Amino acid sequence: MRIILVRHGEPDYAHDSLTEKGWREARLLGERVAKWNVKDFYCSPYGRAKDTAKPSLELTGKDITVLPWVKEFDYATTDPITGRFHLSWDYTPEFWTSQDKNFTLDDWVNAEPMCQNREIADNYKNVCDELDKLLLKYGYKRDGKIYRTVGRKQENVIRTVGPDDTEEAMALTDESCQPTIVIFCHLGACCVLMSHLLNIPFMTLPHGLFLPPSSVNILTTEERWEDEASFRAQAIGDCTHLLMAGEPISSAGAYSKAFQK
């Protein structure tokens, strides 16, 4: 299975839509998405995510399903260093790295100041649970920190794919990447989903990754042993569709200018 997470285009937060540049990004993204074999499209309920998806839907002729639980992970706390009341991530480096709980898969919700807002823990769990319900519809059942394929087993493979593999072997590998689903959402939401799929503590992701507006994040199952399936990232923050068209990468959401080459 392949899950492609797309952050919305450059945002116009005041109107929950896109800037003029954001619309250009969305159109270029749509031209890229139209080349993919996508089974289903999903979207956050927020306008900026819906607007980003619009050109892709027009070009593919596909419908989209709104998933309320992939809205931005916008639960707020008071930053003890800056005094700002803002998103439950994006803290100063020295502060968030000083708390060992932030580097644990389950206990980061009990670190300061996240523990002061129980909506954070409750909604993180809800997103994970809803994601697992969605994947079960495609035949992937969560089992601890991996997934199991329901009703089928893979051919056991003990080495990685190589250039000398036969066409038959390559076809089997490609088949395991199907179906492909696309989820249009947000930077924080992408990090929550990746945290669960890759078993990486959430706080390390929004602090350690910049996912530019309209960026593509590709997570694919590797199904090489019996009924085991685990997700592996093949692309993070990819903006090929922008660079090839000469459209600059937006720095929205970063504290430094996005690399443009």
N, C-alpha and C positions, 0 to 999 in steps of 0.2 A: 504494500500500500504506500501511496505517496500523499503526504499532506503538505500543501503549499500555503504558508501564512503570508499575507500581504499587508503591510502597514499602509494606511490611507495616504493619499497625496498631501502635498504641502497644505497645512490646515488654515482655514479661516475660523478660528475658535469662536469669535464673536457671533458668527452666524451658523456655527456647526456645519460648515461646508468646506469648500476648497478655495484657495486663492487662484488668481488667473494662471499662475505657474502650476499650481496643483492640478488644474484641469488639463494643462498640457501633459503633465506627468501621467495622468489617468488615461489619456488617449494613447500615449506611447505604450503604456502598460497593456492596454486593450489589444493593440496590434501584436504584442508578444503573447498574451494569453490565448488569442485566437488560434495560435499554432499548437496549442496543447490539447491533448485528449483528456478532457475533464469530464468526469461523471456528474459531479454535483458542485454547485456553488453555494457558499454560506456567507453570512454577513452580520456584522454588529448592527444594532438598531440605531446607531448614531449616524447623522446625516453625512458626515465627512467620509465614513466608510462606504455608505450606500452610493454616494457620488463617485467615489473612486471605482466602484464596481460597474457603474453604468456603462461606460464605453465597452468593457469586456462583454457584458451581457448583450449589448446591441450587435456586436460583431459575431458572437457565437450563436445568437438566437436562443440562449438558455434562460431559464428562470433562476431565481435565487431564493433561498430560505433564510429568514432572519432568525438569528440565535441570540436572544436577550442576554445570555450569560457570557458572550464574547465582547460585551461593551468594554470600554476602557476600565482598567483596574484603578479607579480614581477615588479610592477611600483615603481620607486625609488624616494626618496627625500633625502635631506641633513639633517642628524640628528643634531639639534642645540646644543646638548650637546657634542657628540663625534666628530662631524665634518665629519662623514662618509656619503658617498652617497650610500644608500643601500635601501633595501626593505621598503615599506611603512608601516611597523610595526616593532616590535622588538626594541622599544625604552627603555630608562632607566625608571625604575618604577616611580621615583619621578616626572619625566617630563610628561609622558603620563597620569598619574592619576591626575595631577594638572589641567587638562583641562576638565571642565564639559561636553563639547561637545562630548568627547570620550565615554560618557556613555549614549548617545542618539542614537536611532535607525537610524535616518536620518541625523543628523547634524554632525556626526563624520568626514565626508569628508570635513567639513569647519574648522576643528581644525588645528592648526599648527603642523607640516609643510605640512600635506596632502593637504591643500588648495592651496599650491604652484604648485601642479601638477594636472591639471584638468582631466588627464587621469584616475586618481584614482576614482573620482566620476562617470565619464562616463562609465568606464568599470565595476564598481560595479553594476551600474544600468543595464548594458547590461547582465551581468551574471544572475541577478535576473529575468530579462525579459525572457531570453532564457530558464531558468529553468522552469518558469511558462508555457512557450509554450510546453516544453517537457512533463510536468505533465498533461497538458490538453489532450495530446494524450492518456493518461491512464485514463481519466475521472475525473480529479481533476482540478477545476477552481478556481483561486485565487480570493478571495473576501475580500478586506481589509487585515487583518492579519491572516485570516484562509483560508481554501479551502472548496469548495462545490463539492459534488459528483454529476456528471452530469447524469441525467436520472434515479437516484435511491435514495432511502432513507433508512436509517438504522432503525433497531428496537431500540426504546428508552431504554437505559440502565442507571440505576441510581446508580449502585455499581460496584466496581472493580471485576475483575475475581478472583475467589477463588478456593481452592482445592476441595470444595464440589459441584462445578458446574457440571451439567450433561454433558454427551458427546456431546449432541446436542448444548448446549450453548457454549461449548468450540470450536466446529466446526464452529459456526457462528463467533466467535471471530477470529479464525485462518483464516477464509475466508476473513475477512476484511483486513488482512495483505498481501493479494495478489493483484497485482503481485509484485514480487521482482525484482528490477533492481540493478545493481552494476556499480559504477563509479570509475574507477582507475584515481587518480589525485595526488594532492600535499597538503602539510600542509596548505598553505595559501588558496588554492582553497577550500579545505574542510571547512575551517573556513568561507569563503564567503557563501558557500552553506548552512551551518548550521545557519549562521546569518539570512539568509532570511527565512529558513524553521521554525526556532525556535523563530524568532523575538527577537534576542539578538544582541545588538550593536557589530559590527564587531571587534572593537579594543579590546574588553574584551576577545575575543576568542583566537587569536594567542598569546596574552600575558598571558592568564590564563590557556591554555591547551597545553600539549605536546602530539602530536600524533606521536608515534614512527614509523619508517620506516616499511612498510607492515602492519600497524595497521588497524583494522576493526572498523568502526563507523556505528552503526545501528540506523536508524531513521524510526519509524513506525507510521502510522496514527492511531489515535484513533477515531473511527466512531461510536459514541454512541448516537447521538441526531439528528434526522431528516436527513438533508443532510449535516451536518457539519462534517468537517474532519480537525484535527490538528495533526501536527507531534510531536512526543515525542521521545527523545533519550533513547534507551535501552542499548547501549554500546558505550563507547567513548575510543578510543586508545587501543582497545582490541588486545592482542598478544598471545592469547591462543595457536595458532598453533605453535608459536615459543617455548614457555615454555614447552609444552608437548613433544616436540622433543629434548629438551635440547639445543636449539639454543639461544644464548644470545640476549636480546633486544638491538638494536643499540641506541646509545645516539645522533645520528646525528640530529641536530636541537635544542638540549637542552643545557643549561648552567650547568647542573648537570648530574651525571651519572644516567641512567635509572634503576629503581628498577627491580631486576631480579628474584623475588620469588613470 
